[in-house]
């Protein structure tokens, strides 16, 4: 577990597919558990974007791809989370119910697109072999 902390908190180094899937499993379980808690789940989803970004950037580095590609699904997820928070806050004010409905519809649209992009990205970086999978020098992380 102590080897997993640097992988989820650092943008440096590269990780194998196996290490990526271990980190992804931890983050998916954390997302599911925190998502069960009303209101806190939405805020926690924003906080989990940082370890997802760290994990993705390290995997992209191992694949010899631009690490900035990790910002595409993370950016969409952040926009979706912020829209969700705006919807949640505006629902509590009867005068803002129209805003809540409008932003709620936009949240569903952006959230759906974000989810599809994130799943495709996750499968791409998780299944594509990298340097560490081909027996070349390994730059850090779990084996």
C-alpha positions as CSV (number, residue, x, y, z in Angstrom):
1,X,0.0,0.0,0.0
2,X,2.8,2.4,0.8
3,X,4.0,1.9,-2.8
4,X,0.6,3.0,-4.1
5,X,0.6,6.4,-2.4
6,X,3.4,7.9,-4.6
7,X,1.6,6.6,-7.7
8,X,-1.6,8.4,-6.7
9,X,0.0,11.6,-5.6
10,X,2.9,12.2,-8.1
11,X,2.9,13.3,-11.7
12,X,6.5,11.9,-12.2
13,X,7.6,8.5,-13.3
14,X,5.9,5.8,-15.4
15,X,3.8,2.8,-14.5
16,X,3.0,-0.5,-16.1
17,X,-0.5,-1.7,-17.1
18,X,-0.7,-3.9,-14.0
19,X,0.2,-1.0,-11.7
20,X,-2.3,1.2,-13.5
21,X,-5.1,-1.3,-13.0
22,X,-4.3,-1.7,-9.3
23,X,-4.4,2.1,-8.8
24,X,-7.6,2.3,-10.9
25,X,-9.3,-0.4,-8.8
26,X,-8.5,1.5,-5.6
27,X,-9.9,4.8,-7.1
28,X,-13.0,3.1,-8.5
29,X,-13.8,1.5,-5.1
30,X,-13.2,4.8,-3.4
31,X,-15.5,6.6,-5.9
32,X,-18.3,4.1,-5.4
33,X,-18.0,4.2,-1.6
34,X,-17.9,8.0,-1.4
35,X,-20.6,8.3,-4.0
36,X,-23.0,6.6,-1.6
37,X,-22.8,9.6,0.7
38,X,-25.2,12.3,-0.3
39,X,-23.6,15.7,-1.2
40,X,-20.2,14.5,0.0
41,X,-20.0,12.2,-3.0
42,X,-20.1,15.0,-5.5
43,X,-17.4,16.9,-3.7
44,X,-15.3,13.8,-3.3
45,X,-15.5,13.2,-7.0
46,X,-13.7,16.5,-7.5
47,X,-11.0,15.5,-5.0
48,X,-10.4,12.2,-6.7
49,X,-9.6,13.9,-10.0
50,X,-6.1,14.6,-8.7
51,X,-5.1,11.0,-8.1
52,X,-6.8,10.0,-11.4
53,X,-4.7,12.6,-13.2
54,X,-1.5,11.4,-11.5
55,X,-2.3,7.8,-12.5
56,X,-3.1,8.7,-16.1
57,X,-0.1,10.9,-16.6
58,X,2.3,8.2,-15.4
59,X,0.7,5.6,-17.6
60,X,0.8,7.9,-20.7
61,X,4.5,8.6,-20.0
62,X,5.1,4.8,-20.1
63,X,3.2,4.6,-23.4
64,X,5.4,7.5,-24.7
65,X,2.3,9.7,-25.3
66,X,1.8,13.3,-24.4
67,X,0.8,13.5,-20.7
68,X,-1.5,16.5,-21.4
69,X,-4.0,14.0,-22.9
70,X,-4.9,13.1,-19.3
71,X,-6.5,16.5,-19.0
72,X,-9.2,15.8,-21.5
73,X,-11.3,13.3,-19.4
74,X,-10.3,15.1,-16.2
75,X,-11.5,18.5,-17.6
76,X,-14.8,17.0,-18.7
77,X,-15.3,15.3,-15.3
78,X,-14.5,18.6,-13.5
79,X,-17.0,20.5,-15.6
80,X,-19.7,17.8,-15.0
81,X,-19.0,17.9,-11.2
82,X,-19.2,21.7,-11.0
83,X,-22.5,21.6,-13.0
84,X,-23.8,19.0,-10.6
85,X,-22.9,21.2,-7.6
86,X,-24.6,24.2,-9.2
87,X,-27.7,22.1,-9.8
88,X,-27.7,20.8,-6.2
89,X,-27.4,24.2,-4.7
90,X,-30.0,25.9,-6.9
91,X,-32.6,23.1,-6.1
92,X,-32.8,24.4,-2.5
93,X,-34.0,27.9,-3.5
94,X,-37.6,27.9,-5.0
95,X,-36.8,31.1,-6.9
96,X,-33.9,29.2,-8.7
97,X,-35.9,26.1,-9.7
98,X,-35.8,27.1,-13.4
99,X,-32.0,27.4,-13.2
100,X,-31.8,24.0,-11.5
101,X,-33.8,22.4,-14.3
102,X,-31.8,24.0,-17.0
103,X,-28.4,23.3,-15.5
104,X,-29.6,19.8,-14.5
105,X,-30.3,19.0,-18.1
106,X,-26.9,20.3,-19.1
107,X,-25.3,18.3,-16.3
108,X,-26.8,15.1,-17.6
109,X,-25.5,15.8,-21.1
110,X,-22.0,16.8,-20.1
111,X,-21.9,13.9,-17.5
112,X,-22.9,11.4,-20.2
113,X,-20.2,12.6,-22.6
114,X,-17.7,12.8,-19.8
115,X,-18.4,9.2,-18.8
116,X,-18.1,7.9,-22.3
117,X,-14.8,9.7,-22.9
118,X,-13.5,8.6,-19.5
119,X,-14.3,4.9,-20.2
120,X,-12.7,5.0,-23.6
121,X,-9.6,6.7,-22.2
122,X,-9.4,4.3,-19.3
123,X,-9.5,1.3,-21.6
124,X,-7.1,2.8,-24.0
125,X,-4.4,3.6,-21.5
126,X,-5.1,0.5,-19.4
127,X,-4.8,-2.0,-22.3
128,X,-2.1,-0.4,-24.6
129,X,1.3,-1.9,-23.9
130,X,4.1,0.5,-22.8
131,X,7.8,0.4,-22.3
132,X,7.6,-1.3,-18.9
133,X,5.3,-4.0,-20.4
134,X,7.9,-4.8,-23.1
135,X,10.7,-5.5,-20.7
136,X,12.4,-2.1,-21.2
137,X,13.7,0.0,-18.3
138,X,11.1,0.7,-15.7
139,X,10.9,4.3,-14.3
140,X,9.1,3.7,-11.0
141,X,6.0,2.2,-9.4
142,X,4.8,-1.3,-8.6
143,X,5.7,-4.2,-10.9
